[in-house]
């Protein structure tokens, strides 16, 4: 299936006049030199900062699919967990072309409406830094693209994304920009040129923070462990990072949770690195993998996120990683339900709800596909109801009327920037 390029007249009118990059766009609010972490070594001498805290329930959710048609799954997931309060909605931008990075107004609009329906909710958006993002681009070409990005060649795309998010009601979105940069899966990887990668990250953050009304938080989220390069070599600076995340799957084969805690650049190093900088941690992706149905991993992971300064956690819930959409992990699913059923979630993420913007009308999404990796041609017209599901009940909370037809333009084969089976080493 191929992804259609949807256009939205109202959003286009809003954005066309402001699409240029402001001259001298800042590289970060409160600009100061990025704190170098190249010299950081795990297990440094001296007293460790406190890493554990009394058990608490950080905001949690699950990745169940990239597109707006998966929003109702959040309500069904909550019901499966005994009407638990899933406060985090997690989705990704596709990375096939630069128009994907700018964000589809339909998809972003409906996810933002879901966020606005409840003050304690959080929208987490995976944003690729380069395109095409899953095309096995060579290291040499990646280095050239990173150099272009650090010079500002791609600023306009991220400016459009920031303006679109603010206009559609997502000014406080958490952005996992260039996730898993220490690995080999994505074009936006760091190893081909760490210095250019860090400069490019800083430039993107500065451009997006230049947009009036934004309250974005930027989550630096590597793979757990060493992978292709120590993730500390990619860290761009405390002034341009708000959360220090980590994607943590149950691998390699034969690995134990204690191994994942103690390994170089593992879970313990993450929380210590973050504590030294006064930043919370997150777990945007976690789940089963190489060791099959493993309830002990589930138990230990939930305990870990509850006893550290965790901003949020979202389990990856499709096969082979998850529980709700994957019948192949019955023991882990039972343990997850035991741990999370009926959870009321964290206290409100923000003291007050963000101001409600004027949201351009959005057309209806295409019918929900059977896989969390949609591959179809989207087209929509007419008057619709936008299904922003309530966290515990899945009820509709927002409506929008579309007056303009969306004209599909065939694009490249879809890949929603979250591989069905993450490549791990």
N, C-alpha and C positions, 0 to 999 in steps of 0.2 A: 504494500500500500504506500501511497506517496502523500506527503503533507502538502495541503493547499496553502497558498499565501493569502491570508484573509486581510481585507482592507476595511477600515472603519472610518466613515466620513467625519464623524464628530471628533474622533481622536486625531485624525489627520489635520483638521482645521486647528485644533488646539496646539499641535506639536510643530507644524510646518514653520511657523514664524520664529521658532526658538531652537531650530535644529543645529545652528552653528556653535562651535566651541568658543566660550568666552576667551578673549585674549588674556594670556598670562594665567590660565587656570591654575589654582594652587595645587600643590602636591600633597596637601594634608592640612586640616585645621590644626592650629597650634604647632605649625611647622617647626621641627627641630631635626637634627640629624638622626637617622634611624639607628637604633641601638644595635650594634653589631653582635651577632650571636655565633659567628663563625668559630670563635674560640671556645664556645660552650662545650663542655664534655660531660656526659652523664656521670652521676655519682661523684661530683666534685667534693673536695674536702670541706670541712666546716659544718656547722649545724644546719640541719635540714629545716626548711620551713614546715609548719604543720600542714599535713596533707589530708587528714581525715577530719570529719566534722560529724556532729550528731546526725542520725538518719533523718532524711527529709525527702519529700517527693518533688523533684524538679519538674518543670513542664515537660510533658512527654507526648509522643505521637508516633506515627509510622509512615514510611514512604510506601504508598500503595499504587502509585502511577503518576505520570508526569502531567497529564493534561487535565483541563477543567472537568472533563467527564468522570474523573475519579473522585471528585469532591464528595459525592454521596457515599463513597466507601468509608469515609471518616466516620460518618454516623453509624454505619453498619458495624464497623470495627468497635466503636464505643459500646454498642449494644452487646456484641460478642463478649466484651469484658465487663458485663454486668452494669451497663450504663456508666462506665468510667468517663472521666472528663478528659478527653483527648484535646489538649490545648495547642498542639503544634501541628501545623500543616506543612508538609515538606514536598517540594516539587523542583523540577529542573528546567532550564532552558535547553532547547536543542542546540546543537553546535554544528549544523551543516553549512551555514552561511551567516554573514553578518546580520542579515535581517532577523535571524533567530536570536542573536544576542540583544537586539533592540527590544525584543519581547513582543509577542502577539497580544494585541489589545484585548481580544476576547478572553484568552486564557488568563492573563494577568488581572483583568477586570473581575472575573468571577472568583478567582482565588482571593483577591483583595476584598471583595464583598464578604466572603466567608470570614476573613480576618476581622472586618469591621463589625460583624454581628455580635461579637462578645469581647469586652475589653481585655480579658486575660489571655486571648489567643495570640499566637505568634506564627508568622509566615516565614518559612525558611526557603530560600531560593538558591539553587545551585547555578552559578554563572560561569560558563567557560570563558577563558581569556583569549583563546585563539580558535580559528576555524580553518578547515574542517577538523573537528576535535577528536574524532575516533577513526582516523584514516591512515594510520601507520606512517605518519610523516617522518622523514629522516631527521636525525639529530641536527645535521647541518642546516636543513630548512627551518627547523624549530628555532635554532639560534638566530637565523636571519629575521624570522617573524618577531622574536622577542626584542631584537634591536629596533625593529620598526615600531613596536608597541612602546618601547621606552622613549622613543623620539616623539611620540604623540600621534602617529599615523592613524591610530584606531580610536582616538578620543571621542569622536562624534557618535560612535555606536553606543558607548557607555553613557554619554550624556543623554541620548535619546531614551535609553533604558531608565535612567534615574528620573527623568522628567515624566516618563510614562507611568512609573510606579507611583510617584507623588500624585499625579493627576487622577489616577484610577483608585487611590485609596490605600496604597501600601507604603507610606513614607517611613514606617519603622520596620521594614522587612530586614531580616537577617540574611546576609549574602555569604554563601560559602563559595567565595571567588577562587577559581582555579584549584578546586579540591583535588586531593591526592597528587599534588604536584611533585612529591618525592618518588613517585612510581614511574612506570613506563607506558601506561595505558593511553594517556591523553596527550594531545598535541601541546596543551598548556603545561607540560612538565618542566621542571626546573633544571635538571641536570645539564642540558646542553649549554646553558650560560646562566649560572646562579645570579651573577651581578645584574645582568639585563633583566632577569625575571623579577628581582626585587625592585628595580627601578620602575618596571612596567606596572607591578602591583601598586606601588606608591602613586604612580600617575593616574591609574584607574580610580583609586580611592579619592584622590584630590578632585578629579573631574566630577565624580558622583556626589561628593560632599559640597560642591559648589552650587548645587541646585537648591533654591529656596524651598523651605518646608520639609526637607529631608531630615530623617532621624535614623538613617541606616546604621546597622552594626555589621562589621566585617569579621568573618570567622575564618581564621587560618586553619585548615583542616587537612593535614597529611594522613597518609596511611600509618598505621602503627608499625613501629620497628624501623630498621635501617632502610629496607627496600633499595632503590637505585642510588640514593644519596641521603646523607643525614638531613632530616627535615630542618634542623637548626640552621643549616647553610642557606636555606631558602627564606628564613624568617625576615620580613621586610622592615620591621621596626615597631616599637610600642605605640607610636603615634598614629599608625595606620592599621592597627589590629585591635579589635575589641574583645574577641573571644579566641581561645586557643583550643581548637577541636582536634578530633582524631577519629578516623574510620577504623573500626576494630572488628574483624571477623574471626571466627574460630578456625584458625589455621596457623601453622602448617599441620599436616597429618601427624597425630601423636602429641601435639602441643597441649599444654595444660594452661589453666588460667594464671597460675603462678608464674609460668614462663612468660606470659604476655605482660605481666606486671613488671618483672625483673629485667626483661631483655633490654639491650641498649636502644634508646629512643622509643621505649614502650610506655605503658600506662603510668608507671611511677615517674619516669622522666618527664612525661607530659605535665602532670599535676605540679611537680616541683618547678619546672620551667615557667608555668603559668603563675604559680604563687609568688615567685621572685619578682614578677612584673605586676602583681596586683590584679590579675585577670582571671575570670572564670574559665572553666573548661566546658567542652561539649562533646557529644557523640552523635554526629549527624547520620552516620551509618554504622550499624552493628548487626550481627546476626550469625547464624550457623554457616558452616562451609565444609572444610575438609574432613571434619570429624563426625559428620552425620548428626543424628538426633541426639543432642547432648544437653540434657537438662541441667547438669552441673554448670556448664558455661553460662546458661541463661540465669541461673541463680546468682552466680558470682558477678555477672555483669550488672544485673539490677542492683545488687548490693553495692557495687563499686560506684555507680552513678549517684546512689542515694547518700553515700558517705563522703562525697567530695563536693567542691564548690562548682556544681554543674549548672550551666545556664539552661540546657535543655538536652533531651535525647530523643532520637527517632530510630526505631528499629527498621531495617529493610525487610519488608514483608512480602516477598514472593519467593518461589523456589529457586535455589535450595536453601535460602537464608531464613525464611520466616515461619510463621505459625498459623495465622488466620487464613492465608490464601494457599497454604502448602500442607496437604494432608500427609506428607511423608515424614513429618516430625511430630508424631502424636505425644510423645513424652515431654518434649520441650514445650509444645503448645499447652499441655496441661499445667506445667510448672509456671509458664508465663501468665496464664489465666489466674493461677493461685496467687501470684505475686501482685498482679496489677488490677484484678477485678474490683470494681467499685471505687477505684481511686478517684478522689475528688481533685487531684492535681495540685498545683502550686497556687499560692496567692497571686493576685493579679500581676501580670508582667509589668504593666505600666500603672502608675497611680491613677491616671484617668485615661479614658479612651482617646485615641487621636482624633483631631477634628475631622468631621466628615466632609470630604471634598465634593465638588460637583463631579459626579461620575458620568462620563459619556455613556449613552445607551449601548448595550452590547447585544449582538445577535446570538441566537441559540447555538450551542455546541452541537457537533455531529453526534450520532448515537455512540454509546460507549462500546469500544471494541473489547474483544475477549481477553486481551493480553495487556499487562501494564506497559508494554512498549507499542503504542499506537503506530500504525503504518498506513493510514488511509488518506484520502483526499477530503479535506474539510470544506464544506460550503454551508452557508446559513443565511436565511432571510426571515423577515417577519417579526411579529410580536411574541415575546417569550417571557418566561419566568426563570430567573437565575436561581439555581438551587444551591444556596449557601447553607449547608447542613449544620444544624446545631450540634455541639460536641457530644452530648449524651443521647439525644433523641433523633437526630437526623432530620429535624424539621426545617422547612423552608423559612428563610429569614430576610430575603431581599428579592426585589423584582426590578426588572429593567425592560424598557420597550425599545426595540430596534426599528428604526425607520429606514435604514439604508441596507441594501443587499450586499452581502460579501461575495466578492468575485474570486473564485479559486484560480490559482496559478500553479500548475504542477511544479514541484520542487524535487530535490534529490531524495533518495531513499531515506526515510526517517530513522533517526537514532536519538532518543530523547535524553541524551547525555547521561544516561545511567545504564551501563551495559547489563544485559540480563544475567550474565555471570561475570562479576568483576574479575579482572585479571590480577592475580596475586602471585607472589613468588614464595 
